[in-house]
Amino acid sequence: MTLLTFFSTPAGRWTRAIAGVVLIAVGALLGGWWFLLAALGLVFVLVGALDVCLLAPLFGKPLRGKDFRSAQSA
């Protein structure tokens, strides 16, 4: 649960976005079937930019970061 709390913070969002950019760069540099890694990186960038956590619903938490933070503070 601590990991989900971190992912909902601005630092967590930046971490996901930066990890996504790194995955995109590695996938683009290696070429071939490594483009799948770049596609995964795109997902990381999008979830960081859109403030969603895809793992949160697995633990019964809201998908949207704003809703997650509101539930944590209540």
PDB file of N, CA, C, O and CB in Angstrom:
ATOM      1  N   MET A   1       0.826  -1.197   0.000  1.00  0.00           N
ATOM      2  CA  MET A   1       0.000   0.000   0.000  1.00  0.00           C
ATOM      3  C   MET A   1       0.870   1.262   0.000  1.00  0.00           C
ATOM      4  O   MET A   1       0.462   2.296  -0.530  1.00  0.00           O
ATOM      5  CB  MET A   1      -0.940  -0.002   1.215  1.00  0.00           C
ATOM      6  N   THR A   2       2.053   1.183   0.585  1.00  0.00           N
ATOM      7  CA  THR A   2       2.946   2.335   0.609  1.00  0.00           C
ATOM      8  C   THR A   2       3.348   2.738  -0.800  1.00  0.00           C
ATOM      9  O   THR A   2       3.486   3.925  -1.095  1.00  0.00           O
ATOM     10  CB  THR A   2       4.189   2.033   1.444  1.00  0.00           C
ATOM     11  N   LEU A   3       3.534   1.757  -1.667  1.00  0.00           N
ATOM     12  CA  LEU A   3       3.898   2.045  -3.046  1.00  0.00           C
ATOM     13  C   LEU A   3       2.782   2.821  -3.751  1.00  0.00           C
ATOM     14  O   LEU A   3       3.057   3.754  -4.506  1.00  0.00           O
ATOM     15  CB  LEU A   3       4.202   0.743  -3.800  1.00  0.00           C
ATOM     16  N   LEU A   4       1.542   2.443  -3.509  1.00  0.00           N
ATOM     17  CA  LEU A   4       0.417   3.166  -4.110  1.00  0.00           C
ATOM     18  C   LEU A   4       0.347   4.596  -3.591  1.00  0.00           C
ATOM     19  O   LEU A   4       0.045   5.522  -4.344  1.00  0.00           O
ATOM     20  CB  LEU A   4      -0.904   2.439  -3.826  1.00  0.00           C
ATOM     21  N   THR A   5       0.622   4.773  -2.321  1.00  0.00           N
ATOM     22  CA  THR A   5       0.626   6.124  -1.752  1.00  0.00           C
ATOM     23  C   THR A   5       1.709   6.964  -2.411  1.00  0.00           C
ATOM     24  O   THR A   5       1.488   8.135  -2.718  1.00  0.00           O
ATOM     25  CB  THR A   5       0.841   6.076  -0.221  1.00  0.00           C
ATOM     26  N   PHE A   6       2.887   6.368  -2.632  1.00  0.00           N
ATOM     27  CA  PHE A   6       3.958   7.092  -3.315  1.00  0.00           C
ATOM     28  C   PHE A   6       3.560   7.445  -4.748  1.00  0.00           C
ATOM     29  O   PHE A   6       3.795   8.564  -5.204  1.00  0.00           O
ATOM     30  CB  PHE A   6       5.245   6.259  -3.315  1.00  0.00           C
ATOM     31  N   PHE A   7       2.954   6.482  -5.460  1.00  0.00           N
ATOM     32  CA  PHE A   7       2.551   6.739  -6.841  1.00  0.00           C
ATOM     33  C   PHE A   7       1.535   7.867  -6.956  1.00  0.00           C
ATOM     34  O   PHE A   7       1.436   8.497  -8.009  1.00  0.00           O
ATOM     35  CB  PHE A   7       1.980   5.484  -7.450  1.00  0.00           C
ATOM     36  N   SER A   8       0.786   8.134  -5.906  1.00  0.00           N
ATOM     37  CA  SER A   8      -0.224   9.192  -5.973  1.00  0.00           C
ATOM     38  C   SER A   8       0.367  10.576  -5.713  1.00  0.00           C
ATOM     39  O   SER A   8      -0.317  11.581  -5.909  1.00  0.00           O
ATOM     40  CB  SER A   8      -1.331   8.914  -4.975  1.00  0.00           C
ATOM     41  N   THR A   9       1.620  10.644  -5.275  1.00  0.00           N
ATOM     42  CA  THR A   9       2.261  11.936  -5.017  1.00  0.00           C
ATOM     43  C   THR A   9       2.840  12.497  -6.317  1.00  0.00           C
ATOM     44  O   THR A   9       3.024  11.759  -7.285  1.00  0.00           O
ATOM     45  CB  THR A   9       3.377  11.793  -3.942  1.00  0.00           C
ATOM     46  N   PRO A  10       3.124  13.798  -6.342  1.00  0.00           N
ATOM     47  CA  PRO A  10       3.772  14.366  -7.537  1.00  0.00           C
ATOM     48  C   PRO A  10       5.116  13.696  -7.850  1.00  0.00           C
ATOM     49  O   PRO A  10       5.449  13.504  -9.019  1.00  0.00           O
ATOM     50  CB  PRO A  10       3.983  15.869  -7.349  1.00  0.00           C
ATOM     51  N   ALA A  11       5.879  13.344  -6.833  1.00  0.00           N
ATOM     52  CA  ALA A  11       7.158  12.658  -7.070  1.00  0.00           C
ATOM     53  C   ALA A  11       6.924  11.297  -7.722  1.00  0.00           C
ATOM     54  O   ALA A  11       7.692  10.888  -8.593  1.00  0.00           O
ATOM     55  CB  ALA A  11       7.938  12.486  -5.745  1.00  0.00           C
ATOM     56  N   GLY A  12       5.884  10.602  -7.312  1.00  0.00           N
ATOM     57  CA  GLY A  12       5.551   9.316  -7.907  1.00  0.00           C
ATOM     58  C   GLY A  12       5.125   9.450  -9.351  1.00  0.00           C
ATOM     59  O   GLY A  12       5.472   8.620 -10.191  1.00  0.00           O
ATOM     60  N   ARG A  13       4.369  10.504  -9.639  1.00  0.00           N
ATOM     61  CA  ARG A  13       3.953  10.746 -11.017  1.00  0.00           C
ATOM     62  C   ARG A  13       5.166  11.039 -11.891  1.00  0.00           C
ATOM     63  O   ARG A  13       5.270  10.518 -13.001  1.00  0.00           O
ATOM     64  CB  ARG A  13       2.948  11.912 -11.085  1.00  0.00           C
ATOM     65  N   TRP A  14       6.091  11.874 -11.395  1.00  0.00           N
ATOM     66  CA  TRP A  14       7.298  12.186 -12.149  1.00  0.00           C
ATOM     67  C   TRP A  14       8.155  10.938 -12.343  1.00  0.00           C
ATOM     68  O   TRP A  14       8.732  10.736 -13.412  1.00  0.00           O
ATOM     69  CB  TRP A  14       8.105  13.277 -11.438  1.00  0.00           C
ATOM     70  N   THR A  15       8.235  10.107 -11.316  1.00  0.00           N
ATOM     71  CA  THR A  15       9.020   8.877 -11.420  1.00  0.00           C
ATOM     72  C   THR A  15       8.474   7.979 -12.521  1.00  0.00           C
ATOM     73  O   THR A  15       9.237   7.441 -13.323  1.00  0.00           O
ATOM     74  CB  THR A  15       9.026   8.127 -10.081  1.00  0.00           C
ATOM     75  N   ARG A  16       7.152   7.817 -12.562  1.00  0.00           N
ATOM     76  CA  ARG A  16       6.544   6.986 -13.611  1.00  0.00           C
ATOM     77  C   ARG A  16       6.784   7.580 -14.989  1.00  0.00           C
ATOM     78  O   ARG A  16       7.084   6.854 -15.937  1.00  0.00           O
ATOM     79  CB  ARG A  16       5.039   6.829 -13.367  1.00  0.00           C
ATOM     80  N   ALA A  17       6.654   8.898 -15.105  1.00  0.00           N
ATOM     81  CA  ALA A  17       6.852   9.544 -16.404  1.00  0.00           C
ATOM     82  C   ALA A  17       8.302   9.414 -16.870  1.00  0.00           C
ATOM     83  O   ALA A  17       8.552   9.134 -18.042  1.00  0.00           O
ATOM     84  CB  ALA A  17       6.454  11.025 -16.329  1.00  0.00           C
ATOM     85  N   ILE A  18       9.245   9.613 -15.973  1.00  0.00           N
ATOM     86  CA  ILE A  18      10.664   9.505 -16.342  1.00  0.00           C
ATOM     87  C   ILE A  18      11.015   8.066 -16.697  1.00  0.00           C
ATOM     88  O   ILE A  18      11.746   7.824 -17.657  1.00  0.00           O
ATOM     89  CB  ILE A  18      11.567  10.004 -15.191  1.00  0.00           C
ATOM     90  N   ALA A  19      10.497   7.112 -15.929  1.00  0.00           N
ATOM     91  CA  ALA A  19      10.732   5.700 -16.257  1.00  0.00           C
ATOM     92  C   ALA A  19      10.167   5.383 -17.643  1.00  0.00           C
ATOM     93  O   ALA A  19      10.767   4.621 -18.401  1.00  0.00           O
ATOM     94  CB  ALA A  19      10.091   4.770 -15.185  1.00  0.00           C
ATOM     95  N   GLY A  20       9.022   5.964 -17.969  1.00  0.00           N
ATOM     96  CA  GLY A  20       8.433   5.760 -19.289  1.00  0.00           C
ATOM     97  C   GLY A  20       9.297   6.313 -20.398  1.00  0.00           C
ATOM     98  O   GLY A  20       9.469   5.675 -21.437  1.00  0.00           O
ATOM     99  N   VAL A  21       9.839   7.488 -20.184  1.00  0.00           N
ATOM    100  CA  VAL A  21      10.719   8.092 -21.197  1.00  0.00           C
ATOM    101  C   VAL A  21      11.964   7.226 -21.395  1.00  0.00           C
ATOM    102  O   VAL A  21      12.417   7.035 -22.524  1.00  0.00           O
ATOM    103  CB  VAL A  21      11.127   9.536 -20.783  1.00  0.00           C
ATOM    104  N   VAL A  22      12.511   6.707 -20.302  1.00  0.00           N
ATOM    105  CA  VAL A  22      13.687   5.832 -20.402  1.00  0.00           C
ATOM    106  C   VAL A  22      13.337   4.568 -21.189  1.00  0.00           C
ATOM    107  O   VAL A  22      14.109   4.142 -22.048  1.00  0.00           O
ATOM    108  CB  VAL A  22      14.216   5.458 -18.989  1.00  0.00           C
ATOM    109  N   LEU A  23      12.185   3.967 -20.902  1.00  0.00           N
ATOM    110  CA  LEU A  23      11.773   2.766 -21.628  1.00  0.00           C
ATOM    111  C   LEU A  23      11.566   3.054 -23.113  1.00  0.00           C
ATOM    112  O   LEU A  23      11.923   2.234 -23.959  1.00  0.00           O
ATOM    113  CB  LEU A  23      10.491   2.198 -21.023  1.00  0.00           C
ATOM    114  N   ILE A  24      10.998   4.200 -23.429  1.00  0.00           N
ATOM    115  CA  ILE A  24      10.815   4.585 -24.831  1.00  0.00           C
ATOM    116  C   ILE A  24      12.168   4.740 -25.522  1.00  0.00           C
ATOM    117  O   ILE A  24      12.354   4.275 -26.646  1.00  0.00           O
ATOM    118  CB  ILE A  24      10.008   5.898 -24.934  1.00  0.00           C
ATOM    119  N   ALA A  25      13.110   5.396 -24.844  1.00  0.00           N
ATOM    120  CA  ALA A  25      14.435   5.598 -25.435  1.00  0.00           C
ATOM    121  C   ALA A  25      15.153   4.270 -25.660  1.00  0.00           C
ATOM    122  O   ALA A  25      15.751   4.057 -26.715  1.00  0.00           O
ATOM    123  CB  ALA A  25      15.283   6.504 -24.539  1.00  0.00           C
ATOM    124  N   VAL A  26      15.098   3.386 -24.683  1.00  0.00           N
ATOM    125  CA  VAL A  26      15.760   2.081 -24.824  1.00  0.00           C
ATOM    126  C   VAL A  26      15.108   1.290 -25.955  1.00  0.00           C
ATOM    127  O   VAL A  26      15.805   0.698 -26.779  1.00  0.00           O
ATOM    128  CB  VAL A  26      15.694   1.278 -23.491  1.00  0.00           C
ATOM    129  N   GLY A  27      13.787   1.278 -26.000  1.00  0.00           N
ATOM    130  CA  GLY A  27      13.084   0.564 -27.053  1.00  0.00           C
ATOM    131  C   GLY A  27      13.398   1.109 -28.436  1.00  0.00           C
ATOM    132  O   GLY A  27      13.535   0.347 -29.394  1.00  0.00           O
ATOM    133  N   ALA A  28      13.511   2.423 -28.540  1.00  0.00           N
ATOM    134  CA  ALA A  28      13.812   3.044 -29.832  1.00  0.00           C
ATOM    135  C   ALA A  28      15.257   2.776 -30.251  1.00  0.00           C
ATOM    136  O   ALA A  28      15.535   2.548 -31.428  1.00  0.00           O
ATOM    137  CB  ALA A  28      13.555   4.558 -29.770  1.00  0.00           C
ATOM    138  N   LEU A  29      16.168   2.802 -29.291  1.00  0.00           N
ATOM    139  CA  LEU A  29      17.579   2.577 -29.622  1.00  0.00           C
ATOM    140  C   LEU A  29      17.861   1.128 -30.016  1.00  0.00           C
ATOM    141  O   LEU A  29      18.676   0.880 -30.905  1.00  0.00           O
ATOM    142  CB  LEU A  29      18.456   2.962 -28.443  1.00  0.00           C
ATOM    143  N   LEU A  30      17.208   0.185 -29.377  1.00  0.00           N
ATOM    144  CA  LEU A  30      17.468  -1.227 -29.661  1.00  0.00           C
ATOM    145  C   LEU A  30      16.741  -1.712 -30.906  1.00  0.00           C
ATOM    146  O   LEU A  30      17.189  -2.653 -31.562  1.00  0.00           O
ATOM    147  CB  LEU A  30      17.065  -2.076 -28.478  1.00  0.00           C
ATOM    148  N   GLY A  31      15.630  -1.080 -31.233  1.00  0.00           N
ATOM    149  CA  GLY A  31      14.898  -1.438 -32.446  1.00  0.00           C
ATOM    150  C   GLY A  31      14.330  -2.841 -32.408  1.00  0.00           C
ATOM    151  O   GLY A  31      14.290  -3.479 -31.356  1.00  0.00           O
ATOM    152  N   GLY A  32      13.896  -3.312 -33.549  1.00  0.00           N
ATOM    153  CA  GLY A  32      13.332  -4.657 -33.643  1.00  0.00           C
ATOM    154  C   GLY A  32      12.101  -4.818 -32.757  1.00  0.00           C
ATOM    155  O   GLY A  32      11.241  -3.939 -32.691  1.00  0.00           O
ATOM    156  N   TRP A  33      12.037  -5.960 -32.079  1.00  0.00           N
ATOM    157  CA  TRP A  33      10.896  -6.234 -31.206  1.00  0.00           C
ATOM    158  C   TRP A  33      10.940  -5.433 -29.908  1.00  0.00           C
ATOM    159  O   TRP A  33       9.999  -5.480 -29.116  1.00  0.00           O
ATOM    160  CB  TRP A  33      10.839  -7.709 -30.887  1.00  0.00           C
ATOM    161  N   TRP A  34      12.014  -4.708 -29.691  1.00  0.00           N
ATOM    162  CA  TRP A  34      12.119  -3.883 -28.491  1.00  0.00           C
ATOM    163  C   TRP A  34      11.145  -2.709 -28.529  1.00  0.00           C
ATOM    164  O   TRP A  34      10.992  -2.002 -27.533  1.00  0.00           O
ATOM    165  CB  TRP A  34      13.544  -3.372 -28.329  1.00  0.00           C
ATOM    166  N   PHE A  35      10.486  -2.495 -29.670  1.00  0.00           N
ATOM    167  CA  PHE A  35       9.489  -1.427 -29.728  1.00  0.00           C
ATOM    168  C   PHE A  35       8.365  -1.691 -28.720  1.00  0.00           C
ATOM    169  O   PHE A  35       7.683  -0.759 -28.291  1.00  0.00           O
ATOM    170  CB  PHE A  35       8.912  -1.302 -31.159  1.00  0.00           C
ATOM    171  N   LEU A  36       8.172  -2.957 -28.343  1.00  0.00           N
ATOM    172  CA  LEU A  36       7.165  -3.271 -27.318  1.00  0.00           C
ATOM    173  C   LEU A  36       7.531  -2.633 -25.987  1.00  0.00           C
ATOM    174  O   LEU A  36       6.652  -2.226 -25.227  1.00  0.00           O
ATOM    175  CB  LEU A  36       7.019  -4.794 -27.148  1.00  0.00           C
ATOM    176  N   LEU A  37       8.811  -2.546 -25.707  1.00  0.00           N
ATOM    177  CA  LEU A  37       9.267  -1.863 -24.504  1.00  0.00           C
ATOM    178  C   LEU A  37       8.938  -0.372 -24.592  1.00  0.00           C
ATOM    179  O   LEU A  37       8.565   0.250 -23.597  1.00  0.00           O
ATOM    180  CB  LEU A  37      10.785  -2.074 -24.300  1.00  0.00           C
ATOM    181  N   ALA A  38       9.077   0.183 -25.773  1.00  0.00           N
ATOM    182  CA  ALA A  38       8.725   1.587 -25.983  1.00  0.00           C
ATOM    183  C   ALA A  38       7.226   1.796 -25.796  1.00  0.00           C
ATOM    184  O   ALA A  38       6.809   2.822 -25.258  1.00  0.00           O
ATOM    185  CB  ALA A  38       9.158   2.051 -27.386  1.00  0.00           C
ATOM    186  N   ALA A  39       6.417   0.846 -26.230  1.00  0.00           N
ATOM    187  CA  ALA A  39       4.968   0.945 -26.042  1.00  0.00           C
ATOM    188  C   ALA A  39       4.621   0.914 -24.558  1.00  0.00           C
ATOM    189  O   ALA A  39       3.751   1.660 -24.108  1.00  0.00           O
ATOM    190  CB  ALA A  39       4.243  -0.197 -26.783  1.00  0.00           C
ATOM    191  N   LEU A  40       5.293   0.060 -23.801  1.00  0.00           N
ATOM    192  CA  LEU A  40       5.083   0.029 -22.358  1.00  0.00           C
ATOM    193  C   LEU A  40       5.498   1.357 -21.733  1.00  0.00           C
ATOM    194  O   LEU A  40       4.841   1.854 -20.818  1.00  0.00           O
ATOM    195  CB  LEU A  40       5.868  -1.133 -21.722  1.00  0.00           C
ATOM    196  N   GLY A  41       6.584   1.923 -22.228  1.00  0.00           N
ATOM    197  CA  GLY A  41       7.031   3.231 -21.745  1.00  0.00           C
ATOM    198  C   GLY A  41       5.999   4.308 -22.002  1.00  0.00           C
ATOM    199  O   GLY A  41       5.816   5.209 -21.184  1.00  0.00           O
ATOM    200  N   LEU A  42       5.326   4.219 -23.133  1.00  0.00           N
ATOM    201  CA  LEU A  42       4.274   5.186 -23.441  1.00  0.00           C
ATOM    202  C   LEU A  42       3.136   5.095 -22.427  1.00  0.00           C
ATOM    203  O   LEU A  42       2.567   6.111 -22.030  1.00  0.00           O
ATOM    204  CB  LEU A  42       3.737   4.960 -24.859  1.00  0.00           C
ATOM    205  N   VAL A  43       2.814   3.885 -22.018  1.00  0.00           N
ATOM    206  CA  VAL A  43       1.778   3.702 -20.989  1.00  0.00           C
ATOM    207  C   VAL A  43       2.216   4.379 -19.690  1.00  0.00           C
ATOM    208  O   VAL A  43       1.416   5.060 -19.049  1.00  0.00           O
ATOM    209  CB  VAL A  43       1.496   2.186 -20.744  1.00  0.00           C
ATOM    210  N   PHE A  44       3.476   4.198 -19.298  1.00  0.00           N
ATOM    211  CA  PHE A  44       3.985   4.825 -18.080  1.00  0.00           C
ATOM    212  C   PHE A  44       3.895   6.349 -18.157  1.00  0.00           C
ATOM    213  O   PHE A  44       3.503   7.006 -17.193  1.00  0.00           O
ATOM    214  CB  PHE A  44       5.431   4.397 -17.832  1.00  0.00           C
ATOM    215  N   VAL A  45       4.260   6.897 -19.303  1.00  0.00           N
ATOM    216  CA  VAL A  45       4.191   8.357 -19.473  1.00  0.00           C
ATOM    217  C   VAL A  45       2.740   8.833 -19.367  1.00  0.00           C
ATOM    218  O   VAL A  45       2.460   9.837 -18.712  1.00  0.00           O
ATOM    219  CB  VAL A  45       4.799   8.782 -20.842  1.00  0.00           C
ATOM    220  N   LEU A  46       1.834   8.122 -20.002  1.00  0.00           N
ATOM    221  CA  LEU A  46       0.426   8.523 -19.984  1.00  0.00           C
ATOM    222  C   LEU A  46      -0.182   8.452 -18.588  1.00  0.00           C
ATOM    223  O   LEU A  46      -0.894   9.369 -18.180  1.00  0.00           O
ATOM    224  CB  LEU A  46      -0.372   7.650 -20.928  1.00  0.00           C
ATOM    225  N   VAL A  47       0.090   7.373 -17.849  1.00  0.00           N
ATOM    226  CA  VAL A  47      -0.506   7.280 -16.512  1.00  0.00           C
ATOM    227  C   VAL A  47       0.089   8.320 -15.583  1.00  0.00           C
ATOM    228  O   VAL A  47      -0.598   8.809 -14.687  1.00  0.00           O
ATOM    229  CB  VAL A  47      -0.304   5.879 -15.927  1.00  0.00           C
ATOM    230  N   GLY A  48       1.356   8.670 -15.780  1.00  0.00           N
ATOM    231  CA  GLY A  48       1.952   9.741 -14.983  1.00  0.00           C
ATOM    232  C   GLY A  48       1.349  11.095 -15.335  1.00  0.00           C
ATOM    233  O   GLY A  48       1.059  11.899 -14.449  1.00  0.00           O
ATOM    234  N   ALA A  49       1.162  11.346 -16.617  1.00  0.00           N
ATOM    235  CA  ALA A  49       0.624  12.631 -17.067  1.00  0.00           C
ATOM    236  C   ALA A  49      -0.860  12.789 -16.736  1.00  0.00           C
ATOM    237  O   ALA A  49      -1.318  13.893 -16.442  1.00  0.00           O
ATOM    238  CB  ALA A  49       0.831  12.784 -18.563  1.00  0.00           C
ATOM    239  N   LEU A  50      -1.609  11.686 -16.784  1.00  0.00           N
ATOM    240  CA  LEU A  50      -3.055  11.749 -16.548  1.00  0.00           C
ATOM    241  C   LEU A  50      -3.426  11.552 -15.081  1.00  0.00           C
ATOM    242  O   LEU A  50      -4.606  11.603 -14.733  1.00  0.00           O
ATOM    243  CB  LEU A  50      -3.757  10.706 -17.387  1.00  0.00           C
ATOM    244  N   ASP A  51      -2.439  11.328 -14.219  1.00  0.00           N
ATOM    245  CA  ASP A  51      -2.651  11.158 -12.781  1.00  0.00           C
ATOM    246  C   ASP A  51      -3.601   9.997 -12.485  1.00  0.00           C
ATOM    247  O   ASP A  51      -4.606  10.155 -11.793  1.00  0.00           O
ATOM    248  CB  ASP A  51      -3.203  12.449 -12.173  1.00  0.00           C
ATOM    249  N   VAL A  52      -3.261   8.844 -13.020  1.00  0.00           N
ATOM    250  CA  VAL A  52      -4.007   7.623 -12.703  1.00  0.00           C
ATOM    251  C   VAL A  52      -3.006   6.560 -12.256  1.00  0.00           C
ATOM    252  O   VAL A  52      -1.831   6.603 -12.620  1.00  0.00           O
ATOM    253  CB  VAL A  52      -4.848   7.125 -13.939  1.00  0.00           C
ATOM    254  N   CYS A  53      -3.490   5.612 -11.463  1.00  0.00           N
ATOM    255  CA  CYS A  53      -2.665   4.490 -11.028  1.00  0.00           C
ATOM    256  C   CYS A  53      -3.399   3.213 -11.407  1.00  0.00           C
ATOM    257  O   CYS A  53      -4.454   2.905 -10.853  1.00  0.00           O
ATOM    258  CB  CYS A  53      -2.371   4.546  -9.484  1.00  0.00           C
ATOM    259  N   LEU A  54      -2.840   2.482 -12.342  1.00  0.00           N
ATOM    260  CA  LEU A  54      -3.502   1.283 -12.845  1.00  0.00           C
ATOM    261  C   LEU A  54      -3.524   0.150 -11.821  1.00  0.00           C
ATOM    262  O   LEU A  54      -4.328  -0.773 -11.949  1.00  0.00           O
ATOM    263  CB  LEU A  54      -2.818   0.812 -14.106  1.00  0.00           C
ATOM    264  N   LEU A  55      -2.665   0.202 -10.816  1.00  0.00           N
ATOM    265  CA  LEU A  55      -2.640  -0.838  -9.791  1.00  0.00           C
ATOM    266  C   LEU A  55      -3.665  -0.602  -8.684  1.00  0.00           C
ATOM    267  O   LEU A  55      -4.057  -1.548  -8.000  1.00  0.00           O
ATOM    268  CB  LEU A  55      -1.259  -0.927  -9.191  1.00  0.00           C
ATOM    269  N   ALA A  56      -4.097   0.617  -8.499  1.00  0.00           N
ATOM    270  CA  ALA A  56      -4.987   0.958  -7.381  1.00  0.00           C
ATOM    271  C   ALA A  56      -6.290   0.153  -7.369  1.00  0.00           C
ATOM    272  O   ALA A  56      -6.685  -0.300  -6.295  1.00  0.00           O
ATOM    273  CB  ALA A  56      -5.315   2.429  -7.429  1.00  0.00           C
ATOM    274  N   PRO A  57      -6.977  -0.052  -8.488  1.00  0.00           N
ATOM    275  CA  PRO A  57      -8.219  -0.834  -8.443  1.00  0.00           C
ATOM    276  C   PRO A  57      -8.018  -2.278  -7.975  1.00  0.00           C
ATOM    277  O   PRO A  57      -8.948  -2.894  -7.454  1.00  0.00           O
ATOM    278  CB  PRO A  57      -8.858  -0.842  -9.806  1.00  0.00           C
ATOM    279  N   LEU A  58      -6.821  -2.816  -8.156  1.00  0.00           N
ATOM    280  CA  LEU A  58      -6.539  -4.168  -7.675  1.00  0.00           C
ATOM    281  C   LEU A  58      -6.593  -4.256  -6.151  1.00  0.00           C
ATOM    282  O   LEU A  58      -6.798  -5.331  -5.587  1.00  0.00           O
ATOM    283  CB  LEU A  58      -5.175  -4.623  -8.168  1.00  0.00           C
ATOM    284  N   PHE A  59      -6.406  -3.109  -5.494  1.00  0.00           N
ATOM    285  CA  PHE A  59      -6.441  -3.049  -4.040  1.00  0.00           C
ATOM    286  C   PHE A  59      -7.698  -2.353  -3.525  1.00  0.00           C
ATOM    287  O   PHE A  59      -7.773  -1.975  -2.356  1.00  0.00           O
ATOM    288  CB  PHE A  59      -5.209  -2.335  -3.521  1.00  0.00           C
ATOM    289  N   GLY A  60      -8.691  -2.187  -4.411  1.00  0.00           N
ATOM    290  CA  GLY A  60      -9.960  -1.582  -4.009  1.00  0.00           C
ATOM    291  C   GLY A  60      -9.888  -0.078  -3.838  1.00  0.00           C
ATOM    292  O   GLY A  60     -10.711   0.498  -3.127  1.00  0.00           O
ATOM    293  N   LYS A  61      -8.931   0.566  -4.467  1.00  0.00           N
ATOM    294  CA  LYS A  61      -8.759   2.020  -4.380  1.00  0.00           C
ATOM    295  C   LYS A  61      -9.194   2.655  -5.691  1.00  0.00           C
ATOM    296  O   LYS A  61      -9.277   1.977  -6.714  1.00  0.00           O
ATOM    297  CB  LYS A  61      -7.284   2.393  -4.054  1.00  0.00           C
ATOM    298  N   PRO A  62      -9.475   3.968  -5.664  1.00  0.00           N
ATOM    299  CA  PRO A  62      -9.877   4.654  -6.899  1.00  0.00           C
ATOM    300  C   PRO A  62      -8.746   4.718  -7.925  1.00  0.00           C
ATOM    301  O   PRO A  62      -7.568   4.756  -7.570  1.00  0.00           O
ATOM    302  CB  PRO A  62     -10.352   6.064  -6.578  1.00  0.00           C
ATOM    303  N   LEU A  63      -9.122   4.728  -9.182  1.00  0.00           N
ATOM    304  CA  LEU A  63      -8.164   4.793 -10.279  1.00  0.00           C
ATOM    305  C   LEU A  63      -7.527   6.177 -10.387  1.00  0.00           C
ATOM    306  O   LEU A  63      -6.321   6.288 -10.607  1.00  0.00           O
ATOM    307  CB  LEU A  63      -8.845   4.428 -11.593  1.00  0.00           C
ATOM    308  N   ARG A  64      -8.313   7.210 -10.236  1.00  0.00           N
ATOM    309  CA  ARG A  64      -7.821   8.586 -10.374  1.00  0.00           C
ATOM    310  C   ARG A  64      -7.004   8.994  -9.156  1.00  0.00           C
ATOM    311  O   ARG A  64      -7.389   8.713  -8.021  1.00  0.00           O
ATOM    312  CB  ARG A  64      -8.992   9.562 -10.573  1.00  0.00           C
ATOM    313  N   GLY A  65      -5.884   9.654  -9.391  1.00  0.00           N
ATOM    314  CA  GLY A  65      -5.008  10.081  -8.307  1.00  0.00           C
ATOM    315  C   GLY A  65      -5.669  11.043  -7.352  1.00  0.00           C
ATOM    316  O   GLY A  65      -5.462  10.958  -6.142  1.00  0.00           O
ATOM    317  N   LYS A  66      -6.464  11.962  -7.878  1.00  0.00           N
ATOM    318  CA  LYS A  66      -7.132  12.943  -7.026  1.00  0.00           C
ATOM    319  C   LYS A  66      -8.102  12.244  -6.057  1.00  0.00           C
ATOM    320  O   LYS A  66      -8.163  12.584  -4.875  1.00  0.00           O
ATOM    321  CB  LYS A  66      -7.887  13.984  -7.893  1.00  0.00           C
ATOM    322  N   ASP A  67      -8.845  11.280  -6.567  1.00  0.00           N
ATOM    323  CA  ASP A  67      -9.766  10.528  -5.715  1.00  0.00           C
ATOM    324  C   ASP A  67      -9.008   9.689  -4.696  1.00  0.00           C
ATOM    325  O   ASP A  67      -9.438   9.569  -3.549  1.00  0.00           O
ATOM    326  CB  ASP A  67     -10.669   9.631  -6.564  1.00  0.00           C
ATOM    327  N   PHE A  68      -7.894   9.115  -5.101  1.00  0.00           N
ATOM    328  CA  PHE A  68      -7.076   8.312  -4.197  1.00  0.00           C
ATOM    329  C   PHE A  68      -6.567   9.161  -3.046  1.00  0.00           C
ATOM    330  O   PHE A  68      -6.634   8.747  -1.889  1.00  0.00           O
ATOM    331  CB  PHE A  68      -5.902   7.677  -4.948  1.00  0.00           C
ATOM    332  N   ARG A  69      -6.048  10.367  -3.361  1.00  0.00           N
ATOM    333  CA  ARG A  69      -5.541  11.247  -2.319  1.00  0.00           C
ATOM    334  C   ARG A  69      -6.653  11.702  -1.390  1.00  0.00           C
ATOM    335  O   ARG A  69      -6.436  11.839  -0.186  1.00  0.00           O
ATOM    336  CB  ARG A  69      -4.851  12.450  -2.935  1.00  0.00           C
ATOM    337  N   SER A  70      -7.834  11.936  -1.930  1.00  0.00           N
ATOM    338  CA  SER A  70      -8.977  12.340  -1.096  1.00  0.00           C
ATOM    339  C   SER A  70      -9.367  11.220  -0.149  1.00  0.00           C
ATOM    340  O   SER A  70      -9.701  11.483   1.006  1.00  0.00           O
ATOM    341  CB  SER A  70     -10.182  12.733  -1.972  1.00  0.00           C
ATOM    342  N   ALA A  71      -9.333   9.982  -0.609  1.00  0.00           N
ATOM    343  CA  ALA A  71      -9.669   8.839   0.236  1.00  0.00           C
ATOM    344  C   ALA A  71      -8.615   8.636   1.314  1.00  0.00           C
ATOM    345  O   ALA A  71      -8.943   8.202   2.418  1.00  0.00           O
ATOM    346  CB  ALA A  71      -9.812   7.568  -0.610  1.00  0.00           C
ATOM    347  N   GLN A  72      -7.371   8.937   1.022  1.00  0.00           N
ATOM    348  CA  GLN A  72      -6.297   8.792   2.009  1.00  0.00           C
ATOM    349  C   GLN A  72      -6.422   9.821   3.126  1.00  0.00           C
ATOM    350  O   GLN A  72      -6.150   9.514   4.287  1.00  0.00           O
ATOM    351  CB  GLN A  72      -4.933   8.924   1.331  1.00  0.00           C
ATOM    352  N   SER A  73      -6.829  11.028   2.788  1.00  0.00           N
ATOM    353  CA  SER A  73      -6.908  12.100   3.792  1.00  0.00           C
ATOM    354  C   SER A  73      -8.170  12.002   4.641  1.00  0.00           C
ATOM    355  O   SER A  73      -8.236  12.581   5.725  1.00  0.00           O
ATOM    356  CB  SER A  73      -6.859  13.461   3.111  1.00  0.00           C
ATOM    357  N   ALA A  74      -9.167  11.276   4.158  1.00  0.00           N
ATOM    358  CA  ALA A  74     -10.437  11.167   4.916  1.00  0.00           C
ATOM    359  C   ALA A  74     -10.353  10.145   6.023  1.00  0.00           C
ATOM    360  O   ALA A  74     -11.327   9.936   6.746  1.00  0.00           O
ATOM    361  CB  ALA A  74     -11.585  10.802   3.985  1.00  0.00           C
TER     362      ALA A  74
END
